[in-house]
Amino acid sequence: MLTQRPPWAEYETMAAIFKIATQPTNPVLPAHVSDHGRDFLRRIFVETKQRLSADEPLRHAFHQQPPRPPPASLRLLPSTGVAVKGGVAVKGGVAVRA
């Protein structure tokens, strides 16, 4: 959701499934992601044995800070959950005219 693209979007479907199952997840995050957000994701995208317990992420600083507004290039239509970028609305990965 942060990148507005599915994981491994540059690969064919079967290649993406293989990558998801066999490669570590280390996504390139957009510039607007906060330092707390980056640290939170870094702690989540690890091997199961190294991952935080179920309650630890809720105590992470990322959840303690107030939400930041989305970048100017991406805005949400009020109370719809629809993101608009470049005049095109995207909901559930489907682009529709805004």
C-alpha positions as a Markdown table, in Angstrom:
| # | Residue | x | y | z |
|---|---|---|---|---|
| 1 | Met | 0.0 | 0.0 | 0.0 |
| 2 | Leu | 2.9 | 2.4 | 0.7 |
| 3 | Thr | 4.3 | 1.9 | -2.8 |
| 4 | Gln | 1.0 | 1.7 | -4.6 |
| 5 | Arg | 2.2 | -1.5 | -6.3 |
| 6 | Pro | 1.9 | -5.2 | -5.4 |
| 7 | Pro | 5.0 | -6.9 | -4.0 |
| 8 | Trp | 7.3 | -8.2 | -6.7 |
| 9 | Ala | 5.1 | -6.5 | -9.4 |
| 10 | Glu | 8.0 | -6.5 | -11.8 |
| 11 | Tyr | 7.9 | -10.3 | -12.1 |
| 12 | Glu | 5.5 | -12.7 | -13.8 |
| 13 | Thr | 3.0 | -14.3 | -11.4 |
| 14 | Met | 4.8 | -17.6 | -10.8 |
| 15 | Ala | 8.2 | -15.9 | -10.5 |
| 16 | Ala | 6.6 | -13.5 | -7.9 |
| 17 | Ile | 5.2 | -16.4 | -5.9 |
| 18 | Phe | 8.6 | -18.1 | -5.9 |
| 19 | Lys | 10.3 | -14.8 | -4.8 |
| 20 | Ile | 7.7 | -14.3 | -2.0 |
| 21 | Ala | 8.3 | -17.9 | -0.7 |
| 22 | Thr | 12.1 | -17.9 | -1.0 |
| 23 | Gln | 13.5 | -14.4 | -0.7 |
| 24 | Pro | 13.8 | -12.1 | 2.3 |
| 25 | Thr | 11.5 | -9.1 | 2.2 |
| 26 | Asn | 13.4 | -5.9 | 2.1 |
| 27 | Pro | 11.1 | -3.4 | 0.3 |
| 28 | Val | 12.3 | 0.0 | -1.0 |
| 29 | Leu | 10.1 | 2.4 | 0.9 |
| 30 | Pro | 8.9 | 5.7 | -0.4 |
| 31 | Ala | 10.6 | 8.9 | 0.9 |
| 32 | His | 7.4 | 10.0 | 2.8 |
| 33 | Val | 7.7 | 7.0 | 5.2 |
| 34 | Ser | 8.7 | 8.2 | 8.7 |
| 35 | Asp | 11.8 | 7.0 | 10.5 |
| 36 | His | 9.5 | 5.3 | 13.0 |
| 37 | Gly | 7.6 | 3.6 | 10.2 |
| 38 | Arg | 10.8 | 2.4 | 8.6 |
| 39 | Asp | 12.1 | 0.9 | 11.9 |
| 40 | Phe | 8.7 | -0.7 | 12.5 |
| 41 | Leu | 8.7 | -2.4 | 9.1 |
| 42 | Arg | 12.3 | -3.4 | 9.5 |
| 43 | Arg | 11.4 | -5.2 | 12.7 |
| 44 | Ile | 8.4 | -6.9 | 11.1 |
| 45 | Phe | 10.0 | -8.1 | 7.8 |
| 46 | Val | 12.4 | -10.6 | 9.4 |
| 47 | Glu | 12.6 | -14.4 | 9.9 |
| 48 | Thr | 9.9 | -15.7 | 12.2 |
| 49 | Lys | 12.3 | -16.5 | 15.0 |
| 50 | Gln | 13.6 | -12.9 | 15.1 |
| 51 | Arg | 10.1 | -11.3 | 14.8 |
| 52 | Leu | 8.6 | -9.3 | 17.6 |
| 53 | Ser | 5.9 | -10.9 | 19.8 |
| 54 | Ala | 2.3 | -10.1 | 19.0 |
| 55 | Asp | 2.0 | -7.3 | 21.6 |
| 56 | Glu | 5.5 | -5.7 | 21.0 |
| 57 | Pro | 4.5 | -3.9 | 17.7 |
| 58 | Leu | 1.7 | -2.2 | 19.5 |
| 59 | Arg | 4.2 | -0.6 | 21.9 |
| 60 | His | 6.5 | 0.5 | 19.1 |
| 61 | Ala | 7.0 | 4.3 | 18.7 |
| 62 | Phe | 5.3 | 4.0 | 15.2 |
| 63 | His | 2.0 | 3.4 | 17.0 |
| 64 | Gln | 2.6 | 6.0 | 19.6 |
| 65 | Gln | 2.9 | 9.0 | 17.2 |
| 66 | Pro | 0.0 | 10.8 | 15.7 |
| 67 | Pro | -0.6 | 10.0 | 12.0 |
| 68 | Arg | 1.0 | 12.2 | 9.4 |
| 69 | Pro | -1.0 | 13.5 | 6.5 |
| 70 | Pro | -0.4 | 11.7 | 3.2 |
| 71 | Pro | 2.1 | 13.4 | 0.7 |
| 72 | Ala | 0.6 | 16.0 | -1.7 |
| 73 | Ser | 1.0 | 13.5 | -4.6 |
| 74 | Leu | -1.5 | 11.1 | -2.8 |
| 75 | Arg | -4.6 | 12.3 | -1.1 |
| 76 | Leu | -7.6 | 10.4 | 0.3 |
| 77 | Leu | -11.1 | 11.2 | -0.7 |
| 78 | Pro | -13.0 | 11.9 | 2.6 |
| 79 | Ser | -14.6 | 8.9 | 4.3 |
| 80 | Thr | -14.2 | 6.6 | 1.2 |
| 81 | Gly | -10.8 | 5.0 | 1.6 |
| 82 | Val | -10.1 | 5.9 | -2.0 |
| 83 | Ala | -6.6 | 7.3 | -2.8 |
| 84 | Val | -6.3 | 9.8 | -5.6 |
| 85 | Lys | -3.0 | 10.2 | -7.5 |
| 86 | Gly | -2.7 | 12.3 | -10.7 |
| 87 | Gly | -6.5 | 12.5 | -11.1 |
| 88 | Val | -7.0 | 8.7 | -11.0 |
| 89 | Ala | -8.7 | 7.1 | -8.0 |
| 90 | Val | -7.4 | 3.8 | -6.8 |
| 91 | Lys | -9.4 | 1.5 | -4.5 |
| 92 | Gly | -8.4 | -2.1 | -3.8 |
| 93 | Gly | -5.8 | -1.9 | -6.5 |
| 94 | Val | -8.3 | -1.0 | -9.2 |
| 95 | Ala | -8.0 | 2.4 | -10.9 |
| 96 | Val | -11.1 | 4.4 | -11.6 |
| 97 | Arg | -11.6 | 7.9 | -12.8 |
| 98 | Ala | -11.7 | 10.5 | -10.0 |
